[in-house]
Amino acid sequence: RRLAAEKASQALASDSHAAAPDRELGFDLFKMLGINQNSADDKAAAIQEHNAKQIQEHADKSAAKTAHAVADVHVNVLRDADGNKVLEDANGGDNDFNEDDEATKAALDEIHNGGNAAVAKEKFQELQMAAKKRAEQAKEEFEAKQEAREKALEAKRKIEQEKLEKELAYSKLSETKEKLETQMSAALEDEKRVLDSVSLYCFALMMPFGYEPGLLLRQKEEGVGIFRCESWAVYSNQSKMSDGSNFPFPVHEVKGPQGEPISLFVPLGGRWHTALNRDVFNQVWLEVLKVDEYRKHDWIIKIDPDSVFFPSRLKEVIGRRAPLNQVINQGSEPDKLSCEYCKKPGYEDQTCASHVHWMQSEGSSCRDALESVARKEIDCDCQCDDFACDLPSNQAMYINNCQWGLHGPIEVFSRRAIATYIAGLPICADLLPHAWGEDKFIDQCMIELGLTRVDVFDIMSEIACGDQPAPCGQSDATFHPFKEVNRWLACWHFANKYGHGPEDRIAALKVQQADILDKLEHAEKPE
């Protein structure tokens, strides 16, 4: 290269008067070579001398590098007489592609081969443009490959992201399923605890003819309605059917105050033209006390035969809502009551209740006091229930099931409320002249007796209370009226399948579980 540069400088010196035109891009080959055209003749000898010296120095350096086995990066530099750099080549021309360098080399080759400066410059410009086009083409190809590579990476990233999202979604659904299973298990245990904490005595007053016997019989066969309570009973004014045969279930016969037969036919009257059955039901309540089964349970439920009734729904309302859940079971009831006077010698003139009250005043609970006075020889041998105890007034409470007052399709009373009502009937004698049905009378009498009245308007759906019970999908415990067997059963089955009670904690979990299981079934399971 140095020899080529020396020859090129000699050729330029001999043609110093032929000046090349200026290049638009600012390239000046003569300036790059360090040659001043105005003083070319004066400096020709100096250039020749300088280049000869540079060639010798380069040869000496090359020999030294070869001797020391230095094959690393080296830079060849050609300088002019003024010490300016003319050409530089690193590692024997292994630099990155540069269109100006390529064009410059081509121009020097042209000069070396005998061409003049103008032709060399023109060729330089052509080659430079061609080199730039190749560079632009290479850049475009590189950018296209880069874009394709980025698209491929983006597509791969998207696939990985979608896969990860599916895995996370499936994992989240599985976790939710396990969480719901845990919640369901806890809810089932809680429901069992609530249902076991409330005991119901349910009964119905039945006409001995008409649709009611068949309707109650079908309920018994299906094991629904009052027949799902802990204890149930059917009352009527006769114990046998009109043809003299027995009813297909036990029936307690209700009689008049003197033991005479009574009729269940009653006149209609009052503002709402309802059955004026107050006296009939007072005799029914007296028979309930005589049967004496009610006192073994926490709550007494009177149900009309044409009421579609769900005992478990009512039990959850009672067991979960205050103050209803404050009615406390004071212990097991004695099979036979004997709670009049103390049997211990020396105390025969004292009542069992007075001994119970004294023990309560000394700090004993009702249950402990009852157990204590029941001991033979060492105590009174009194077989009493909690009616002998001094208890808070809220133990005698009942439910008002309609915004217009108590309605008869379902009536809910605590056992202490019924005992107080029967004992307090003489106090309610001033209410007898009113033309009321039994539900209005018992409601007003209990108010007068000071019993706790609790408004619960979501346990009954009844037409007479402004509701539309059919098709029985609401969250109520009772639907009324359904006098035909098929309609009664249709209501029950629809409510049992699609409805739930007002305090049901499991229905919502079942819906969530079904939704999660459906999503898991259609979700893509990760590999």
Legacy VTK file of the C-alpha trace (Angstrom):
# vtk DataFile Version 3.0
C-alpha trace
ASCII
DATASET POLYDATA
POINTS 527 float
0.000 0.000 0.000
2.801 2.385 0.807
4.431 1.727 -2.553
1.072 2.317 -4.235
0.651 5.532 -2.320
4.168 6.658 -3.335
3.441 6.045 -6.996
0.091 7.810 -6.639
1.766 10.856 -5.114
4.337 10.953 -7.898
1.539 10.798 -10.489
-0.347 13.555 -8.741
2.798 15.658 -8.631
3.260 15.381 -12.393
-0.340 16.415 -12.957
-0.528 19.090 -10.302
-2.149 21.687 -12.591
-5.224 19.542 -13.241
-7.349 20.400 -10.223
-10.329 18.191 -9.389
-13.735 19.846 -8.887
-15.119 20.104 -5.347
-17.326 17.172 -4.159
-20.774 17.893 -2.868
-20.292 15.498 0.013
-17.129 17.415 1.067
-14.689 14.737 -0.031
-11.264 16.004 -1.172
-8.943 13.204 -2.320
-5.912 15.547 -2.531
-6.511 16.876 0.953
-6.958 13.335 2.205
-3.543 12.528 0.713
-2.068 15.663 2.295
-1.157 17.273 -1.080
-1.383 21.002 -1.706
-1.906 21.456 -5.495
-0.375 24.965 -5.527
2.919 23.724 -4.158
3.017 20.210 -5.612
6.275 20.746 -7.471
8.025 22.147 -4.446
6.980 19.304 -2.244
7.387 16.386 -4.636
10.927 15.715 -3.541
9.970 16.028 0.112
7.101 13.559 -0.344
9.352 11.073 -2.053
11.901 11.313 0.698
9.311 11.091 3.441
7.592 8.074 1.943
10.863 6.222 1.494
11.554 6.796 5.171
8.061 5.593 6.143
8.491 2.461 4.047
11.765 1.687 5.767
10.254 2.240 9.235
7.327 0.031 8.355
9.631 -2.724 7.186
11.639 -2.487 10.416
8.451 -2.666 12.531
7.116 -5.630 10.577
10.370 -7.506 11.077
10.260 -6.772 14.802
6.683 -8.017 15.127
7.457 -11.177 13.216
10.448 -11.842 15.435
8.397 -11.525 18.606
5.435 -13.549 17.175
3.020 -10.719 17.722
-0.103 -11.538 15.705
-2.534 -9.367 17.554
-4.208 -6.244 16.325
-1.878 -3.827 14.503
-2.521 -0.647 12.680
-0.836 0.355 9.448
-0.644 4.078 8.997
0.587 6.055 5.997
1.476 9.675 6.697
2.465 12.493 4.363
5.484 14.770 4.629
3.681 17.033 7.106
2.961 14.062 9.410
-0.736 13.907 8.535
-2.446 10.510 8.316
-3.138 9.461 4.717
-4.466 5.847 5.112
-5.022 3.557 8.092
-5.683 -0.191 8.076
-6.347 -2.198 11.257
-5.741 -5.969 11.283
-5.035 -6.056 7.618
-8.423 -4.622 6.550
-10.720 -6.570 8.846
-12.624 -3.416 9.903
-16.421 -3.257 9.770
-17.819 -2.437 6.352
-17.677 1.270 5.518
-18.699 2.594 2.154
-16.277 5.560 2.276
-13.305 3.273 2.950
-14.296 0.969 0.110
-14.691 3.842 -2.286
-11.391 5.374 -1.170
-9.514 2.138 -1.813
-11.086 1.865 -5.229
-10.058 5.450 -6.047
-6.455 4.804 -4.976
-6.375 1.675 -7.111
-7.561 3.773 -10.061
-4.810 6.277 -9.480
-2.277 3.491 -9.039
-3.325 2.000 -12.344
-2.556 5.210 -14.148
-5.847 7.072 -14.012
-6.061 10.792 -13.342
-7.568 12.478 -10.298
-10.820 13.571 -11.963
-11.614 10.061 -13.146
-10.638 8.678 -9.743
-12.888 11.151 -7.992
-15.811 10.364 -10.287
-15.289 6.670 -9.814
-14.991 7.258 -6.079
-18.386 8.965 -6.055
-20.007 6.170 -8.085
-18.530 3.505 -5.898
-19.473 5.427 -2.793
-23.126 5.619 -3.924
-23.126 1.919 -4.813
-21.584 1.101 -1.464
-24.193 3.204 0.328
-26.959 1.401 -1.533
-25.479 -1.930 -0.481
-25.232 -0.626 3.070
-28.871 0.530 2.988
-29.933 -2.803 1.508
-27.976 -4.643 4.179
-29.557 -2.417 6.818
-33.035 -3.096 5.443
-32.354 -6.821 5.387
-31.035 -6.637 8.934
-34.035 -4.643 10.111
-36.397 -7.072 8.364
-34.702 -10.017 10.029
-34.729 -8.157 13.338
-38.430 -7.388 12.953
-39.167 -11.016 12.065
-37.112 -12.129 15.034
-38.974 -9.704 17.332
-42.321 -10.899 15.993
-41.319 -14.488 16.598
-40.195 -13.611 20.111
-43.426 -11.684 20.720
-45.494 -14.606 19.465
-43.554 -16.971 21.694
-43.916 -14.602 24.629
-47.655 -14.361 23.985
-47.983 -18.140 23.877
-46.016 -18.452 27.110
-48.120 -15.730 28.707
-51.368 -17.388 27.635
-50.090 -20.707 28.946
-49.126 -19.095 32.233
-52.483 -17.331 32.483
-54.301 -20.613 31.869
-52.184 -22.338 34.496
-52.848 -19.522 36.960
-56.573 -19.526 36.159
-56.803 -23.301 36.606
-54.780 -23.092 39.808
-57.025 -20.310 41.102
-60.152 -22.300 40.262
-58.716 -25.339 42.035
-57.860 -23.246 45.084
-61.353 -21.726 45.071
-62.868 -25.205 44.798
-60.866 -26.394 47.815
-61.781 -23.239 49.734
-65.484 -23.721 48.958
-65.260 -27.367 50.020
-63.812 -26.247 53.356
-66.513 -23.603 53.722
-69.200 -26.122 52.775
-67.949 -28.587 55.363
-67.996 -25.882 58.040
-71.455 -24.696 56.896
-72.859 -28.237 57.067
-71.528 -28.677 60.592
-72.952 -25.302 61.589
-76.316 -26.132 60.037
-76.443 -29.426 61.922
-75.620 -27.616 65.161
-78.426 -25.099 64.581
-80.997 -27.720 63.577
-80.129 -29.867 66.578
-80.442 -26.892 68.910
-84.141 -26.310 68.095
-86.900 -28.843 68.761
-90.371 -28.408 67.209
-93.784 -29.778 68.156
-95.968 -29.318 65.062
-99.697 -29.948 64.804
-102.645 -29.325 62.499
-106.394 -29.073 63.102
-108.108 -31.194 60.458
-111.656 -31.235 59.194
-112.750 -34.922 59.319
-114.027 -34.765 55.750
-113.276 -32.858 52.579
-109.799 -32.446 51.114
-107.816 -32.097 54.366
-107.553 -35.803 55.391
-106.259 -36.777 51.938
-103.882 -33.825 51.857
-102.389 -34.692 55.263
-102.190 -38.369 54.358
-100.131 -37.602 51.253
-97.842 -35.339 53.298
-97.312 -38.182 55.769
-96.555 -40.630 52.951
-93.964 -38.217 51.545
-92.590 -37.451 55.006
-92.926 -33.702 54.514
-94.672 -30.774 56.196
-95.454 -31.278 59.890
-94.263 -34.881 59.582
-90.653 -33.680 59.453
-90.828 -32.090 62.900
-89.322 -33.787 65.964
-92.872 -34.501 67.109
-96.185 -34.022 65.308
-99.912 -34.417 65.985
-103.225 -34.076 64.183
-106.306 -32.828 66.021
-109.937 -33.013 64.901
-113.415 -33.028 66.374
-113.712 -36.772 65.792
-111.232 -39.626 65.917
-112.765 -41.687 63.076
-113.637 -41.000 59.484
-117.234 -40.429 58.422
-117.551 -44.115 57.373
-116.484 -45.242 60.850
-112.969 -46.371 59.868
-109.847 -45.085 61.510
-107.821 -42.297 60.006
-104.533 -43.456 58.425
-102.656 -41.589 61.179
-103.334 -40.903 64.879
-105.877 -38.172 65.553
-106.534 -36.496 68.901
-110.209 -35.756 69.389
-111.135 -32.262 70.586
-114.248 -31.889 72.730
-116.123 -29.054 74.395
-115.583 -27.713 77.920
-117.950 -30.349 79.348
-116.604 -33.171 77.185
-119.337 -32.763 74.621
-118.682 -33.082 70.865
-117.976 -29.838 69.068
-118.440 -28.725 65.502
-115.656 -27.306 63.385
-118.151 -25.370 61.301
-117.878 -21.722 62.261
-119.428 -18.530 60.860
-117.486 -16.053 58.757
-117.254 -12.424 59.755
-115.121 -9.506 60.714
-113.441 -6.960 58.461
-111.728 -9.615 56.348
-114.661 -12.066 56.371
-112.556 -14.771 58.029
-113.549 -17.856 60.025
-114.561 -16.897 63.563
-112.876 -19.980 65.031
-111.517 -18.493 68.265
-113.543 -20.743 70.602
-112.706 -23.862 68.596
-108.994 -23.208 68.801
-109.095 -22.388 72.494
-110.462 -25.913 72.969
-107.671 -27.186 70.695
-105.043 -25.494 72.855
-106.551 -27.040 75.971
-106.296 -30.437 74.295
-102.666 -29.718 73.389
-101.937 -29.126 77.063
-103.833 -32.299 77.965
-101.827 -34.405 75.501
-98.778 -32.893 77.224
-96.316 -33.571 74.409
-95.636 -29.930 73.641
-93.634 -29.276 76.849
-90.895 -31.660 75.690
-89.990 -29.273 72.858
-88.734 -25.711 72.548
-91.324 -24.356 70.120
-94.938 -25.219 69.269
-95.972 -24.758 65.625
-99.581 -24.702 64.523
-99.902 -25.349 60.747
-102.941 -25.284 58.469
-103.256 -28.497 56.402
-103.071 -26.521 53.146
-99.818 -24.763 54.136
-96.651 -26.005 52.408
-94.277 -26.075 55.368
-90.484 -26.560 55.656
-89.565 -27.180 59.333
-85.803 -26.964 58.735
-86.106 -23.459 57.276
-88.043 -22.294 60.330
-85.537 -23.918 62.691
-82.681 -22.021 61.070
-84.542 -18.733 61.511
-85.178 -19.517 65.182
-81.647 -20.790 65.791
-79.833 -17.885 64.123
-81.872 -14.779 64.889
-82.089 -12.877 68.135
-84.105 -12.750 70.278
-85.610 -16.038 69.042
-82.375 -17.907 69.727
-82.417 -16.690 73.327
-85.125 -19.185 74.238
-83.027 -21.629 76.242
-83.684 -25.304 76.770
-83.535 -25.770 80.552
-82.930 -29.504 80.395
-84.834 -32.683 79.779
-88.505 -32.808 80.704
-89.727 -35.359 83.252
-91.953 -38.020 81.728
-94.625 -37.315 84.317
-95.018 -34.056 86.182
-95.417 -34.076 89.959
-94.792 -30.490 90.893
-97.270 -29.461 93.547
-96.030 -29.881 97.150
-92.744 -31.015 98.631
-92.717 -34.675 99.762
-89.894 -34.343 102.281
-91.074 -34.787 105.877
-91.493 -31.468 107.617
-91.863 -29.528 104.375
-95.124 -30.928 103.034
-96.845 -27.540 103.276
-94.321 -25.904 100.911
-94.752 -25.904 97.151
-92.182 -27.333 94.767
-92.014 -23.980 92.974
-91.106 -22.166 96.223
-88.133 -24.487 96.715
-87.029 -23.939 93.111
-87.270 -20.149 93.494
-85.311 -20.252 96.775
-82.475 -22.197 95.151
-82.414 -19.758 92.244
-82.152 -16.884 94.729
-79.091 -18.649 96.180
-77.400 -18.610 92.785
-78.503 -21.893 91.215
-79.595 -21.985 87.601
-83.077 -23.176 86.677
-81.719 -26.520 85.521
-79.655 -27.069 88.688
-82.581 -26.078 90.915
-84.908 -28.529 89.127
-82.397 -31.349 89.457
-81.897 -30.571 93.138
-85.583 -30.558 94.162
-86.120 -33.795 92.194
-83.913 -35.773 94.625
-85.769 -38.210 96.860
-85.362 -38.286 100.659
-82.698 -35.561 100.767
-85.007 -33.088 98.990
-88.633 -32.657 97.922
-88.860 -35.347 95.212
-90.588 -32.786 92.958
-90.745 -33.685 89.254
-90.997 -30.198 87.784
-90.221 -28.542 84.473
-88.964 -25.025 83.886
-92.429 -23.556 84.440
-91.579 -23.830 88.134
-88.536 -21.576 87.591
-88.309 -17.820 87.753
-87.163 -17.015 84.200
-86.858 -13.812 82.141
-90.006 -12.723 80.335
-88.350 -13.166 76.928
-88.582 -16.937 77.350
-92.275 -16.509 76.539
-92.285 -15.180 72.977
-94.017 -15.713 69.666
-93.622 -14.664 66.028
-95.774 -12.102 64.245
-95.569 -13.336 60.649
-97.362 -10.572 58.712
-97.198 -6.790 58.601
-100.956 -6.754 59.185
-100.768 -8.914 62.312
-100.479 -12.615 63.075
-101.945 -14.857 60.344
-103.056 -18.435 60.949
-101.376 -20.529 58.156
-98.361 -20.850 60.471
-98.224 -19.823 64.135
-94.967 -20.074 66.083
-94.879 -19.998 69.911
-92.272 -20.845 72.510
-93.480 -23.507 74.974
-93.554 -20.958 77.792
-95.705 -18.623 75.662
-98.354 -21.332 75.217
-98.418 -22.163 78.929
-98.733 -18.460 79.762
-101.497 -17.995 77.187
-103.627 -20.895 78.499
-103.132 -19.769 82.094
-103.965 -16.175 81.166
-107.141 -16.795 79.144
-109.353 -15.408 81.925
-107.409 -12.136 81.703
-108.297 -11.906 78.010
-112.024 -12.286 78.661
-112.583 -8.651 77.713
-111.469 -9.513 74.146
-114.164 -12.171 73.643
-116.865 -9.845 72.302
-114.735 -8.988 69.258
-115.581 -10.796 66.004
-112.066 -12.120 65.504
-110.592 -15.259 64.146
-108.329 -17.348 66.381
-105.133 -15.794 65.018
-106.229 -12.224 65.764
-107.509 -13.216 69.209
-104.360 -15.070 70.312
-102.176 -12.225 69.005
-104.103 -9.576 70.965
-104.322 -11.746 74.073
-100.571 -12.379 74.146
-99.948 -8.653 73.742
-102.221 -8.005 76.712
-100.408 -10.696 78.740
-97.094 -8.968 78.044
-95.476 -11.740 75.990
-92.569 -10.897 73.693
-93.796 -10.349 70.119
-91.135 -10.730 67.422
-91.800 -9.517 63.865
-90.532 -12.029 61.298
-92.079 -11.352 57.905
-89.989 -13.716 55.781
-91.197 -17.092 57.045
-94.586 -17.028 55.263
-95.694 -16.269 51.711
-99.477 -15.942 51.698
-102.004 -14.318 49.390
-103.892 -12.778 52.322
-100.661 -11.105 53.441
-100.087 -9.462 50.060
-97.783 -12.121 48.584
-97.977 -14.379 45.555
-96.674 -17.737 46.817
-96.785 -19.761 43.574
-94.556 -21.228 42.223
-92.930 -21.218 45.696
-89.389 -20.177 44.777
-89.120 -17.511 47.486
-86.983 -17.852 50.600
-89.855 -18.570 52.999
-90.629 -21.408 55.386
-94.351 -21.605 54.519
-96.481 -21.119 51.389
-100.270 -20.793 51.548
-102.838 -21.803 50.334
-102.528 -25.032 48.292
-105.651 -27.121 48.857
-105.185 -29.675 46.041
-102.742 -32.508 46.579
-101.012 -32.092 43.200
-100.633 -28.333 43.601
-99.392 -28.770 47.173
-96.732 -31.269 46.074
-95.769 -29.163 43.036
-95.151 -26.195 45.327
-93.125 -28.317 47.751
-90.932 -29.881 45.047
-90.281 -26.533 43.325
-89.364 -24.857 46.612
-87.183 -27.785 47.634
-85.289 -27.788 44.324
-84.954 -24.096 43.526
-85.605 -22.254 46.778
-84.045 -22.019 50.217
-84.802 -20.676 53.645
-84.222 -17.064 54.707
-81.281 -18.123 56.897
-79.837 -20.813 54.634
-76.028 -20.585 54.537
-75.509 -23.544 52.208
-77.579 -22.583 49.155
-75.183 -19.799 48.104
-72.180 -22.118 48.542
-73.863 -24.737 46.362
-74.335 -22.184 43.591
-70.687 -21.113 43.838
-69.506 -24.724 43.845
-71.572 -25.540 40.757
-70.130 -22.498 38.967
-66.540 -23.432 39.868
-67.006 -27.073 38.841
-68.449 -25.959 35.506
-65.490 -23.635 34.898
-63.013 -26.374 35.847
-64.723 -28.778 33.476
-64.328 -26.368 30.550
-60.919 -25.020 31.554
-57.765 -26.308 29.872
-55.895 -28.431 32.364
-52.156 -27.586 32.438
-49.765 -30.327 31.390
LINES 1 528
527 0 1 2 3 4 5 6 7 8 9 10 11 12 13 14 15 16 17 18 19 20 21 22 23 24 25 26 27 28 29 30 31 32 33 34 35 36 37 38 39 40 41 42 43 44 45 46 47 48 49 50 51 52 53 54 55 56 57 58 59 60 61 62 63 64 65 66 67 68 69 70 71 72 73 74 75 76 77 78 79 80 81 82 83 84 85 86 87 88 89 90 91 92 93 94 95 96 97 98 99 100 101 102 103 104 105 106 107 108 109 110 111 112 113 114 115 116 117 118 119 120 121 122 123 124 125 126 127 128 129 130 131 132 133 134 135 136 137 138 139 140 141 142 143 144 145 146 147 148 149 150 151 152 153 154 155 156 157 158 159 160 161 162 163 164 165 166 167 168 169 170 171 172 173 174 175 176 177 178 179 180 181 182 183 184 185 186 187 188 189 190 191 192 193 194 195 196 197 198 199 200 201 202 203 204 205 206 207 208 209 210 211 212 213 214 215 216 217 218 219 220 221 222 223 224 225 226 227 228 229 230 231 232 233 234 235 236 237 238 239 240 241 242 243 244 245 246 247 248 249 250 251 252 253 254 255 256 257 258 259 260 261 262 263 264 265 266 267 268 269 270 271 272 273 274 275 276 277 278 279 280 281 282 283 284 285 286 287 288 289 290 291 292 293 294 295 296 297 298 299 300 301 302 303 304 305 306 307 308 309 310 311 312 313 314 315 316 317 318 319 320 321 322 323 324 325 326 327 328 329 330 331 332 333 334 335 336 337 338 339 340 341 342 343 344 345 346 347 348 349 350 351 352 353 354 355 356 357 358 359 360 361 362 363 364 365 366 367 368 369 370 371 372 373 374 375 376 377 378 379 380 381 382 383 384 385 386 387 388 389 390 391 392 393 394 395 396 397 398 399 400 401 402 403 404 405 406 407 408 409 410 411 412 413 414 415 416 417 418 419 420 421 422 423 424 425 426 427 428 429 430 431 432 433 434 435 436 437 438 439 440 441 442 443 444 445 446 447 448 449 450 451 452 453 454 455 456 457 458 459 460 461 462 463 464 465 466 467 468 469 470 471 472 473 474 475 476 477 478 479 480 481 482 483 484 485 486 487 488 489 490 491 492 493 494 495 496 497 498 499 500 501 502 503 504 505 506 507 508 509 510 511 512 513 514 515 516 517 518 519 520 521 522 523 524 525 526
